[in-house]
Amino acid sequence: MKYFVTGGAGFIGSNFIRYLLNHHHDIDILNFDSLTYAGNLNNLSDIENDPRYSFVKGDLREIREIENAFDLFGPEYVINFAAESHVDRSILQPDIFVTSNIVGVQNLLQVSQNHSVKKYLQISTDEVYGSLGKTGMFTESTPLDPRSPYSASKASADLLTQAYFHTFNLPINITRCSNNYGPYQFPEKLIPLTILNCLNGKKIPVYGDGLNIRDWIHVEDHCSAIDLVLQKGTPGEVYNVGAHNEQSNIEIVKLIIWILADLRPDLKVSEDFIMYVADRKGHDRRYAIDATKLQKALKWKPSIHFEAGLKDTVRWYIEHPDWLNSIVTKGYLEYYKKVYGKNF
């Protein structure tokens, strides 16, 4: 089987490629990635010499580059992770999110249709559903109600993907997942950012009152769900992916501090590191995913307990200082100050 994975040098994409190689033998994988700030080939340094894996640098916004890669590789399955993916960045530069996440998806769908692929899988997000109140969960029938340029671009990509199924009979699936955590995540997101700042003795920025709630899943569990949907998902269907781990942002930060105090007592981290900052524009209050459809239809369930998975994640960042140092570039530091202010 031939897998065309876009955005495979990013956080979830790189973990998925590794998951495929660890769980399947008779496969070939082409990683198609433009290597933006969040795309890092060091994420795949341990498998770069595997004969089943190859890499092509390419941009989804350039349809000719996609066509050339398809002609060279002849994929059967297309899995699209490629996206600008951070809400804060979408507030600063929404135009980039439109071109990458909408135009890029249109190009990929068109080429996939032209080449009659067996399955096109669009990796989406629970953020397309908008924000929840104190109760309730997102199901696959929840109306789309995106609140940021990022989530609006992802919702648009989902609608385009569904249109290619209904209009052109392209066999597609869409997965909408809750917040991921695990190794190789770029430190603009809450968990790796908190770990990085603690390791460097810096303040930890927390938006608003810190009580915004997210539903968390380990990236390995997410990868297992994607693989299952790719193989057994009913064409045209959307599947929510979640592990029923609702946590407020401040609870996450305090738990990481507690874990680091245990693993690295020399750092002397404490809750004094926390600094509340002005809330993000349009900050959704609560997400919660109902993954019943996936669990019942495809017999999937998560296997990694949250606190154990988070402790393993913290340990991974501690044990990979070279990877972290390669990420914290001048561009990252400038972006960080722009988002969180001069106190950081």
C-alpha positions as a printed NumPy array, in Angstrom:
array([[  0.   ,   0.   ,   0.   ],
       [  1.216,   3.464,  -0.854],
       [  0.511,   6.325,   1.552],
       [  0.856,   9.978,   0.549],
       [  1.149,  11.907,   3.824],
       [  1.08 ,  15.697,   3.69 ],
       [  2.511,  17.661,   6.6  ],
       [  4.391,  14.584,   7.715],
       [  7.223,  16.618,   9.242],
       [  4.86 ,  18.243,  11.727],
       [  3.778,  17.062,  15.158],
       [  0.88 ,  14.698,  14.424],
       [  2.043,  13.846,  10.913],
       [  5.483,  12.672,  12.028],
       [  3.973,  10.592,  14.805],
       [  1.56 ,   9.038,  12.309],
       [  4.323,   8.104,   9.877],
       [  6.211,   6.449,  12.711],
       [  3.003,   4.684,  13.796],
       [  2.449,   3.29 ,  10.273],
       [  6.004,   2.003,  10.017],
       [  5.731,   0.35 ,  13.43 ],
       [  2.384,  -1.342,  12.726],
       [  2.527,  -2.227,   9.015],
       [  5.184,  -3.908,   6.912],
       [  4.142,  -3.978,   3.254],
       [  3.842,  -0.19 ,   2.834],
       [  5.54 ,   2.752,   1.162],
       [  5.158,   6.288,   2.542],
       [  5.863,   9.568,   0.787],
       [  6.057,  12.548,   3.12 ],
       [  5.086,  15.749,   1.269],
       [  5.852,  18.794,   3.405],
       [  6.728,  22.433,   2.745],
       [  8.827,  22.602,   5.937],
       [  7.378,  25.77 ,   7.416],
       [  8.377,  26.769,  10.971],
       [  6.464,  23.807,  12.474],
       [  7.714,  21.252,   9.938],
       [ 10.941,  19.72 ,  11.15 ],
       [ 12.682,  16.742,   9.519],
       [ 14.423,  16.137,  12.85 ],
       [ 11.032,  14.79 ,  13.962],
       [ 11.73 ,  11.796,  11.702],
       [ 15.491,  11.425,  12.049],
       [ 15.107,   7.951,  13.577],
       [ 13.321,   6.549,  10.497],
       [ 14.807,   8.601,   7.654],
       [ 16.834,   5.612,   6.419],
       [ 13.894,   3.206,   6.432],
       [ 13.52 ,   2.021,   2.801],
       [  9.722,   2.255,   3.121],
       [  9.914,   6.009,   3.733],
       [ 10.774,   8.904,   1.419],
       [ 10.423,  12.677,   1.521],
       [  9.6  ,  15.357,  -1.042],
       [  9.543,  19.045,  -0.222],
       [  6.406,  20.556,  -1.686],
       [  3.698,  23.15 ,  -1.154],
       [ -0.012,  22.316,  -1.424],
       [ -0.639,  25.8  ,  -2.753],
       [  1.279,  24.804,  -5.893],
       [ -0.852,  22.216,  -7.689],
       [  1.928,  21.342, -10.126],
       [  4.139,  20.226,  -7.232],
       [  1.384,  17.897,  -6.019],
       [  0.865,  16.491,  -9.523],
       [  4.587,  15.837,  -9.936],
       [  4.714,  13.979,  -6.608],
       [  1.643,  11.893,  -7.51 ],
       [  3.088,  11.012, -10.915],
       [  6.344,   9.94 ,  -9.264],
       [  4.826,   7.978,  -6.366],
       [  1.377,   6.761,  -7.493],
       [ -0.369,   6.908,  -4.083],
       [ -3.352,   4.786,  -3.107],
       [ -4.139,   6.598,   0.145],
       [ -3.865,  10.331,   0.867],
       [ -3.778,  11.618,   4.449],
       [ -3.783,  15.397,   4.771],
       [ -2.202,  16.742,   7.959],
       [ -0.779,  19.808,   6.223],
       [ -2.216,  22.995,   7.696],
       [ -1.372,  26.211,   9.407],
       [ -2.615,  25.165,  12.81 ],
       [ -2.223,  27.72 ,  15.587],
       [ -5.1  ,  30.03 ,  16.518],
       [ -2.807,  32.828,  17.724],
       [ -0.978,  32.91 ,  14.396],
       [ -4.285,  32.946,  12.497],
       [ -5.249,  36.113,  14.371],
       [ -1.995,  37.755,  13.311],
       [ -1.962,  36.51 ,   9.688],
       [ -5.366,  35.116,   8.589],
       [ -4.51 ,  35.307,   4.88 ],
       [ -1.879,  32.578,   5.209],
       [ -4.477,  30.268,   6.752],
       [ -6.886,  30.814,   3.869],
       [ -4.313,  30.012,   1.192],
       [ -2.774,  27.026,   2.991],
       [ -5.837,  25.441,   4.578],
       [ -8.428,  26.081,   1.863],
       [ -6.665,  26.576,  -1.486],
       [ -4.129,  23.886,  -0.586],
       [ -6.875,  21.388,   0.259],
       [ -8.741,  22.173,  -2.966],
       [ -5.568,  21.432,  -4.938],
       [ -4.964,  18.166,  -3.097],
       [ -8.571,  17.03 ,  -3.536],
       [ -8.471,  17.776,  -7.257],
       [ -5.251,  15.837,  -7.825],
       [ -6.543,  12.955,  -5.679],
       [ -9.697,  12.874,  -7.8  ],
       [ -7.698,  12.927, -11.024],
       [ -5.594,   9.973,  -9.839],
       [ -8.552,   7.909,  -8.494],
       [ -7.082,   7.319,  -5.041],
       [ -8.68 ,   4.633,  -2.886],
       [ -9.207,   6.959,   0.1  ],
       [ -8.645,  10.612,   0.932],
       [ -8.556,  11.369,   4.663],
       [ -8.846,  14.985,   5.833],
       [ -7.449,  15.549,   9.337],
       [ -9.639,  18.199,  10.951],
       [-10.234,  19.544,  14.449],
       [-12.95 ,  19.876,  17.082],
       [-12.497,  23.651,  16.805],
       [-14.744,  23.704,  13.731],
       [-17.703,  23.137,  16.084],
       [-17.16 ,  26.384,  17.987],
       [-17.519,  26.671,  21.761],
       [-19.546,  24.725,  24.326],
       [-21.211,  25.88 ,  27.519],
       [-20.763,  24.09 ,  30.827],
       [-22.465,  20.923,  29.576],
       [-22.772,  18.895,  26.405],
       [-20.338,  17.421,  23.898],
       [-19.581,  17.795,  20.216],
       [-21.029,  15.041,  18.025],
       [-20.618,  14.579,  14.29 ],
       [-24.03 ,  16.235,  13.792],
       [-23.118,  19.372,  15.766],
       [-23.422,  22.373,  13.385],
       [-20.129,  23.919,  12.335],
       [-19.608,  27.228,  14.13 ],
       [-15.923,  28.247,  13.807],
       [-14.805,  31.276,  15.832],
       [-11.255,  31.983,  14.609],
       [ -9.603,  32.336,  11.185],
       [ -7.9  ,  28.999,  11.877],
       [-11.078,  27.067,  12.649],
       [-12.955,  28.807,   9.823],
       [-10.292,  27.683,   7.351],
       [-10.468,  24.112,   8.663],
       [-14.273,  24.084,   8.466],
       [-14.021,  25.306,   4.877],
       [-11.616,  22.487,   4.075],
       [-14.039,  19.97 ,   5.587],
       [-16.88 ,  21.271,   3.428],
       [-14.737,  21.095,   0.298],
       [-13.795,  17.52 ,   1.175],
       [-17.442,  16.535,   1.609],
       [-18.304,  18.267,  -1.665],
       [-15.786,  16.097,  -3.531],
       [-17.499,  13.003,  -2.114],
       [-21.015,  14.095,  -3.062],
       [-20.156,  15.663,  -6.429],
       [-17.292,  13.515,  -7.739],
       [-17.654,  10.303,  -5.667],
       [-14.143,  10.705,  -4.252],
       [-13.919,   8.236,  -1.339],
       [-13.202,  10.462,   1.659],
       [-13.302,  10.493,   5.427],
       [-12.885,  13.368,   7.855],
       [-11.614,  12.992,  11.416],
       [-12.158,  15.735,  13.984],
       [ -9.944,  15.32 ,  16.993],
       [ -9.615,  16.946,  20.391],
       [ -6.358,  18.546,  21.587],
       [ -3.292,  16.358,  21.081],
       [ -0.231,  16.075,  23.299],
       [  2.93 ,  14.002,  23.083],
       [  6.493,  14.131,  21.703],
       [  7.631,  16.441,  18.889],
       [  4.952,  19.116,  19.437],
       [  6.077,  22.619,  18.531],
       [  6.297,  24.777,  21.705],
       [  3.692,  27.346,  20.728],
       [  1.004,  25.02 ,  22.126],
       [  0.146,  24.939,  25.831],
       [  1.814,  21.726,  27.001],
       [  5.235,  21.989,  25.292],
       [  5.336,  25.747,  25.923],
       [  4.791,  25.176,  29.647],
       [  7.454,  22.47 ,  29.748],
       [  9.961,  24.594,  27.828],
       [  9.469,  27.638,  30.035],
       [  9.83 ,  25.594,  33.203],
       [ 13.044,  24.026,  31.91 ],
       [ 14.392,  27.502,  31.14 ],
       [ 13.215,  29.119,  34.392],
       [ 10.786,  31.445,  32.597],
       [  7.287,  32.6  ,  33.44 ],
       [  4.388,  30.55 ,  32.06 ],
       [  1.774,  32.686,  30.26 ],
       [ -1.841,  31.646,  30.916],
       [ -4.656,  33.309,  28.994],
       [ -7.474,  35.035,  30.918],
       [ -8.542,  33.204,  34.072],
       [ -7.048,  29.897,  32.91 ],
       [-10.408,  28.144,  33.095],
       [-10.86 ,  27.485,  29.382],
       [-11.387,  23.741,  29.029],
       [ -9.952,  21.425,  26.403],
       [-10.385,  17.7  ,  25.795],
       [ -6.99 ,  15.974,  25.561],
       [ -5.794,  12.855,  23.728],
       [ -2.312,  11.379,  23.378],
       [ -1.041,  11.608,  19.806],
       [ -0.425,   7.836,  19.72 ],
       [ -4.113,   7.185,  20.4  ],
       [ -5.029,   9.703,  17.709],
       [ -2.757,   7.913,  15.24 ],
       [ -4.39 ,   4.569,  15.961],
       [ -7.812,   6.104,  15.258],
       [ -6.628,   7.642,  11.968],
       [ -5.215,   4.313,  10.809],
       [ -8.483,   2.559,  11.625],
       [-10.632,   5.147,   9.832],
       [ -8.339,   4.983,   6.822],
       [ -8.75 ,   1.212,   6.552],
       [-12.345,   0.676,   7.699],
       [-14.146,   4.015,   7.736],
       [-17.307,   4.216,   5.649],
       [-16.658,   6.548,   2.691],
       [-18.185,   9.983,   3.16 ],
       [-18.393,   9.724,   6.951],
       [-17.027,  12.067,   9.628],
       [-15.573,  10.529,  12.806],
       [-14.878,  12.399,  16.033],
       [-11.741,  11.313,  17.919],
       [-11.414,  11.973,  21.634],
       [-10.467,  10.362,  24.929],
       [-12.842,  12.063,  27.4  ],
       [-10.082,  13.988,  29.198],
       [-11.465,  17.437,  29.91 ],
       [ -9.012,  19.687,  31.718],
       [ -8.827,  23.434,  32.233],
       [ -5.676,  25.163,  31.011],
       [ -4.636,  26.088,  34.525],
       [ -5.058,  22.479,  35.684],
       [ -2.732,  21.373,  32.882],
       [ -0.106,  23.951,  33.797],
       [ -0.197,  23.023,  37.489],
       [  0.031,  19.308,  36.679],
       [  3.11 ,  19.879,  34.506],
       [  4.714,  21.89 ,  37.311],
       [  3.999,  19.037,  39.728],
       [  5.476,  16.454,  37.329],
       [  8.6  ,  18.534,  36.742],
       [  9.052,  19.077,  40.463],
       [  9.169,  15.288,  40.753],
       [ 11.363,  14.562,  37.701],
       [ 13.67 ,  17.588,  37.984],
       [ 13.665,  18.885,  41.578],
       [ 16.827,  20.862,  40.756],
       [ 14.737,  23.255,  38.636],
       [ 12.777,  24.42 ,  41.68 ],
       [  9.675,  25.045,  39.583],
       [  6.522,  26.174,  41.361],
       [  3.193,  27.858,  40.733],
       [  5.042,  31.17 ,  41.145],
       [  6.082,  30.666,  37.505],
       [  2.471,  31.237,  36.374],
       [  1.618,  34.668,  34.947],
       [ -1.888,  35.461,  33.719],
       [ -2.047,  37.495,  30.5  ],
       [ -4.804,  39.205,  28.528],
       [ -7.166,  36.652,  27.035],
       [ -6.913,  35.594,  23.401],
       [ -9.39 ,  37.224,  21.011],
       [-12.43 ,  34.999,  20.466],
       [-11.122,  32.41 ,  22.923],
       [-13.486,  29.4  ,  22.926],
       [-14.484,  28.506,  26.473],
       [-14.883,  24.748,  26.345],
       [-14.414,  21.783,  23.999],
       [-15.558,  18.209,  24.623],
       [-15.641,  15.43 ,  22.035],
       [-18.139,  12.578,  21.861],
       [-16.312,   9.728,  20.087],
       [-19.16 ,   7.209,  20.464],
       [-19.566,   6.75 ,  16.712],
       [-15.907,   5.79 ,  16.251],
       [-15.959,   3.52 ,  19.288],
       [-19.091,   1.644,  18.249],
       [-18.726,   1.519,  14.475],
       [-14.987,   0.749,  14.29 ],
       [-14.384,  -0.704,  17.783],
       [-11.766,   1.915,  18.672],
       [-10.841,   3.083,  22.142],
       [ -7.963,   5.123,  23.596],
       [ -5.31 ,   3.226,  25.542],
       [ -3.141,   5.915,  27.211],
       [ -4.244,   7.309,  30.575],
       [ -3.859,  11.081,  30.645],
       [ -1.614,  11.574,  33.674],
       [  0.688,   8.718,  32.643],
       [  0.837,  10.019,  29.081],
       [  1.546,  13.553,  30.247],
       [  4.36 ,  12.387,  32.522],
       [  5.909,  10.434,  29.622],
       [  5.602,  13.556,  27.463],
       [  7.357,  15.747,  30.031],
       [ 10.091,  13.125,  30.344],
       [ 10.528,  13.067,  26.551],
       [ 11.133,  16.833,  26.424],
       [ 13.61 ,  16.602,  29.292],
       [ 15.509,  13.864,  27.461],
       [ 15.628,  15.705,  24.098],
       [ 17.301,  19.079,  24.752],
       [ 18.923,  19.114,  21.291],
       [ 15.507,  18.912,  19.627],
       [ 14.204,  21.738,  21.809],
       [ 17.248,  23.91 ,  21.151],
       [ 16.804,  23.465,  17.404],
       [ 13.217,  24.741,  17.699],
       [ 13.839,  27.873,  19.77 ],
       [ 15.042,  30.096,  16.946],
       [ 15.126,  33.877,  16.671],
       [ 11.857,  33.745,  14.739],
       [ 10.187,  31.75 ,  17.5  ],
       [ 11.35 ,  34.191,  20.171],
       [ 10.137,  37.19 ,  18.183],
       [  6.723,  35.569,  17.666],
       [  6.548,  34.669,  21.365],
       [  7.12 ,  38.277,  22.445],
       [  4.57 ,  39.529,  19.907],
       [  1.864,  37.245,  21.319],
       [  2.602,  37.427,  25.051],
       [  4.136,  40.889,  25.451],
       [  7.341,  42.459,  26.72 ],
       [  7.161,  40.713,  30.12 ],
       [  8.142,  37.48 ,  28.388]])
